[in-house]
């Protein structure tokens, strides 16, 4: 088999990072390199040509996931006629929905990666990126009266609990209660 061009290698790397970002949020960082590469449509052997280690990929995938989140927040503010407050409300409603609960792969990295990051060494790049991303998310949720941390904790906790109780009526009750608490006028 011939060598791939630099452009193709770059595209392959980006595909692996995007795939890992989704799979890590959905299944956790314990997913095997072989399964991850298969999901990306590439061979297992190509992994170490692209990444020094799985930890290096976890770092990049975490950075990618929080980059996507920040881009969505920026776009939401720009699109909402009511500005930041309306963008925040729309985000809260979408975040605390059954669709978000049921779609961890494309969901919030703060919720999807929380358990894995709790096990990461504090000095790892992924852990630092995660902490910075959570801080930026809380900042986005801030109002004139609050710093956003309570809102973020309520949202994150509700989604984690709703996912853990997904097949019971309690799951929808958790989402509804958190949504009502955060969207009261």
C-alpha positions, 0 to 999 in steps of 0.5 A: 500500500502506498504512502498517503499525502500530507493532506490525506494524513492531516484529514485522517488525523482530523477524522480520528480526533472528531471520531474520538471526541464523539466516542469519548463523550458517548462511551468514555475514554476507555474505548480501545484504539482498535475500536476507535480507528475502526469507527473512523474508518481507518486501520489500527496500525495508522494510529501511532503514525498520527498520535504519540499515545492514546493520552495524546488523542484524549488531549486533542479530542477534549480540546476539539469537543470544547472548541465545538462547544465554544463555537456553538455558544458564540453562534447562539449569541449571534443568532438570537435576537434577544442577545445573550439572555435569550441564547442562554435560555435557549441553551438551557432548554436544549441542554435539559432535553430528552434529545440531549440526554439521549445523544451524548456523542454530540452532546456537552463535553462537560457532562460526557467527559466528567467521569473520565476527567475525574480520573485523569491526572490534574497535570494532564493537558486533557484535564486542564482543557476540561477545567478551562472548558467548564470555566468558560461554559460557566462564564457563558451562563453567567448573568448580572446577578450570578457567576454561572456556576450554579446554573452549570452545576444544575444543568450538568447534574441533571443531565448526568442523572437523567442519563443514569435513569434514562429508562425510568420516568424519573429521567424526564422528571429530573430534566423538567425540574432542572429546566423549570428551576433555571428558566423561571422569570 
